[in-house]
Amino acid sequence: VAAYALALVLVGLPGSAAGAEPERYAVETVTASLTSSQAGAHPDLTVGLELSSDEGEPYAFTRDISVALPAGMLGDPRGALRCREEQMGSAPAENSCPPGAQVGIAELDLSSGPLVEPIFNLEPSGGTSIARLGFFAAEFPVFLNIRVDPVSYGLVASIEGAPAAAALFGATATLWGVPAASSHDPLRLTPQEAQEGKFPPGGRPAG
């Protein structure tokens, strides 16, 4: 599971003493895990990264993140409801994605503080993208496109043009193997609830 590649591209520097040392920008840790290694199972996949920082400031803003998923990793975006981009909205309060379109959670460490955000299954954007996911980083929508590597035929998940204003320190994303499972109901929340740090009392079914 740990045999995957991670590539980062910088977009700019924060206005702080930490930003004066961009050469110290680095990936401190990278993790990956599955909830089950049984053949034919539908495990949850968790991928995390932590970036270097100094006194609560990142050394640089992160723009693009590409992750080559573990060999043999398969998924069917048709296994969950899809949310249209207009339903995703440009702000948490505008989001109207149905609960059944949530396929995981993102735990974000931002300059504004930690957040737990829902990840939604979106309609593909076309081109070489075979699947698309979306979530919010604070007030900013983030889109993750999944493509097939033409050389290895493995899956590559890419965040392109992430909002630098979110000032990312680290993130952990968990994609659910069975998105509609009732075990995920306590974490099935809206982006607005995520902003307010609230989870649905008693959980929320996928519908």
C-alpha positions as CSV (number, residue, x, y, z in Angstrom):
1,V,0.0,0.0,0.0
2,A,2.8,2.4,0.7
3,A,4.3,1.9,-2.7
4,Y,2.9,5.1,-4.4
5,A,4.4,8.3,-5.6
6,L,3.7,11.9,-4.4
7,A,4.7,15.0,-6.3
8,L,4.2,18.7,-5.2
9,V,4.5,22.0,-7.1
10,L,4.8,25.3,-5.3
11,V,2.8,28.3,-6.2
12,G,4.1,31.1,-4.0
13,L,5.3,32.2,-0.6
14,P,3.5,33.4,2.5
15,G,4.4,36.8,3.9
16,S,6.2,35.7,6.9
17,A,9.7,34.9,8.2
18,A,9.1,31.2,7.4
19,G,8.4,32.2,3.8
20,A,12.0,33.5,3.5
21,E,13.3,29.9,3.5
22,P,11.4,28.2,0.6
23,E,14.2,25.6,0.3
24,R,12.9,24.2,3.6
25,Y,9.5,23.4,2.0
26,A,9.2,19.7,2.1
27,V,7.0,16.7,2.7
28,E,7.6,15.6,6.2
29,T,5.6,12.4,6.2
30,V,3.4,10.4,3.8
31,T,1.1,7.6,4.8
32,A,-1.3,5.2,3.2
33,S,-3.4,2.4,4.6
34,L,-6.3,0.1,3.9
35,T,-8.9,-1.2,6.4
36,S,-8.6,-4.7,4.9
37,S,-6.1,-6.6,2.8
38,Q,-8.6,-9.4,2.0
39,A,-8.9,-10.2,-1.7
40,G,-12.2,-9.0,-3.2
41,A,-12.9,-6.8,-0.2
42,H,-14.0,-3.2,-0.4
43,P,-11.7,-1.5,2.1
44,D,-11.5,2.2,2.9
45,L,-8.3,3.8,1.6
46,T,-6.6,6.5,3.7
47,V,-3.8,8.7,2.3
48,G,-2.1,11.4,4.3
49,L,0.7,13.9,4.1
50,E,2.3,16.5,6.3
51,L,4.2,19.5,5.1
52,S,7.1,21.3,6.8
53,S,6.2,24.5,8.6
54,D,7.6,27.0,11.1
55,E,5.7,28.6,14.0
56,G,2.3,28.0,12.4
57,E,3.3,29.3,8.9
58,P,4.0,27.1,5.8
59,Y,7.2,27.7,4.0
60,A,5.3,28.0,0.7
61,F,1.8,27.5,-0.7
62,T,0.9,24.2,-2.3
63,R,-0.8,24.4,-5.7
64,D,-0.7,21.0,-7.3
65,I,-0.7,17.6,-5.7
66,S,-0.6,14.3,-7.7
67,V,-0.8,10.9,-6.1
68,A,-0.2,7.6,-7.9
69,L,-2.5,5.2,-6.2
70,P,-1.3,1.8,-5.1
71,A,-1.1,-0.8,-7.8
72,G,-4.3,-2.8,-8.1
73,M,-6.4,0.0,-6.7
74,L,-9.8,0.0,-8.5
75,G,-12.9,2.0,-8.0
76,D,-16.3,2.5,-9.7
77,P,-17.6,6.1,-9.5
78,R,-21.0,4.8,-10.6
79,G,-21.3,3.0,-7.3
80,A,-22.4,6.2,-5.6
81,L,-24.6,9.1,-6.5
82,R,-22.9,11.8,-8.5
83,C,-23.1,15.5,-7.7
84,R,-23.2,18.1,-10.5
85,E,-20.6,20.9,-10.3
86,E,-23.4,23.5,-9.9
87,Q,-24.6,21.5,-6.9
88,M,-21.1,21.6,-5.5
89,G,-21.3,25.4,-5.4
90,S,-18.5,27.9,-4.9
91,A,-19.0,28.3,-1.2
92,P,-20.1,25.8,1.6
93,A,-23.5,27.5,2.0
94,E,-24.2,27.0,-1.7
95,N,-23.6,23.2,-1.6
96,S,-26.6,21.0,-2.4
97,C,-24.9,17.7,-3.0
98,P,-27.1,14.8,-1.7
99,P,-25.8,12.7,1.2
100,G,-25.5,9.7,-1.1
101,A,-22.9,11.5,-3.2
102,Q,-20.5,11.6,-0.2
103,V,-17.7,9.0,-0.7
104,G,-15.3,9.9,2.1
105,I,-13.9,12.6,4.4
106,A,-10.9,14.9,4.2
107,E,-9.2,15.9,7.5
108,L,-7.4,19.2,6.7
109,D,-4.8,21.1,8.7
110,L,-5.0,24.7,7.5
111,S,-3.7,28.0,8.7
112,S,-7.3,28.8,9.9
113,G,-7.4,25.5,12.0
114,P,-8.3,21.9,11.5
115,L,-11.4,20.9,9.5
116,V,-13.2,17.6,8.7
117,E,-14.8,18.0,5.3
118,P,-17.0,15.7,3.2
119,I,-15.7,14.4,-0.1
120,F,-18.2,14.2,-2.9
121,N,-18.4,12.1,-6.0
122,L,-18.8,14.5,-8.9
123,E,-19.5,14.1,-12.6
124,P,-16.2,13.8,-14.6
125,S,-15.0,17.0,-16.2
126,G,-14.3,15.2,-19.5
127,G,-11.1,14.8,-21.4
128,T,-8.8,12.1,-19.8
129,S,-10.6,12.3,-16.4
130,I,-12.5,9.2,-15.6
131,A,-13.7,10.3,-12.2
132,R,-13.8,13.6,-10.2
133,L,-14.1,14.3,-6.5
134,G,-14.7,17.6,-4.7
135,F,-14.4,19.0,-1.2
136,F,-14.0,22.4,0.5
137,A,-10.8,23.7,2.1
138,A,-12.3,26.3,4.4
139,E,-14.3,28.5,2.0
140,F,-12.6,27.3,-1.1
141,P,-13.8,24.4,-3.4
142,V,-11.1,21.9,-4.3
143,F,-11.4,19.4,-7.2
144,L,-9.5,16.1,-7.5
145,N,-9.4,14.5,-11.0
146,I,-8.6,10.8,-11.4
147,R,-6.9,9.6,-14.6
148,V,-5.3,6.5,-15.9
149,D,-1.5,6.6,-16.3
150,P,-0.9,5.7,-20.0
151,V,2.3,3.9,-19.0
152,S,1.5,1.9,-15.9
153,Y,-2.3,1.9,-16.4
154,G,-2.6,2.7,-12.7
155,L,-4.8,5.5,-11.3
156,V,-3.4,9.0,-10.6
157,A,-5.4,11.4,-8.5
158,S,-4.5,15.1,-9.0
159,I,-5.4,18.3,-7.3
160,E,-4.6,21.1,-9.8
161,G,-4.7,24.7,-8.9
162,A,-5.5,24.3,-5.2
163,P,-6.4,27.6,-3.4
164,A,-3.2,28.9,-1.9
165,A,-5.1,31.1,0.5
166,A,-6.1,28.0,2.4
167,A,-2.4,27.6,3.5
168,L,-2.2,23.8,3.8
169,F,0.0,22.2,6.5
170,G,-1.2,18.7,6.0
171,A,-4.2,16.5,5.0
172,T,-5.6,13.0,5.4
173,A,-8.2,11.8,2.9
174,T,-10.3,8.6,3.5
175,L,-12.3,7.2,0.6
176,W,-14.9,4.7,1.7
177,G,-15.0,1.3,0.1
178,V,-18.7,1.1,0.5
179,P,-20.0,4.8,0.6
180,A,-23.6,3.9,1.5
181,A,-22.6,1.8,4.5
182,S,-24.5,2.8,7.7
183,S,-21.1,2.9,9.6
184,H,-20.3,6.1,7.8
185,D,-23.6,7.9,8.8
186,P,-22.0,9.8,11.7
187,L,-19.5,11.4,9.3
188,R,-22.1,12.2,6.6
189,L,-22.2,16.0,6.9
190,T,-22.6,19.0,4.7
191,P,-19.8,21.5,4.0
192,Q,-21.7,24.2,6.0
193,E,-21.8,21.8,9.0
194,A,-18.1,21.2,8.5
195,Q,-17.4,24.9,8.7
196,E,-19.4,25.1,11.9
197,G,-17.7,22.0,13.4
198,K,-21.0,20.2,13.7
199,F,-21.9,16.6,12.9
200,P,-25.5,15.4,12.3
201,P,-27.0,14.2,15.6
202,G,-27.6,10.5,15.3
203,G,-25.9,10.4,11.9
204,R,-27.3,10.8,8.4
205,P,-28.2,7.9,6.1
206,A,-27.0,7.9,2.5
207,G,-30.6,7.8,1.3
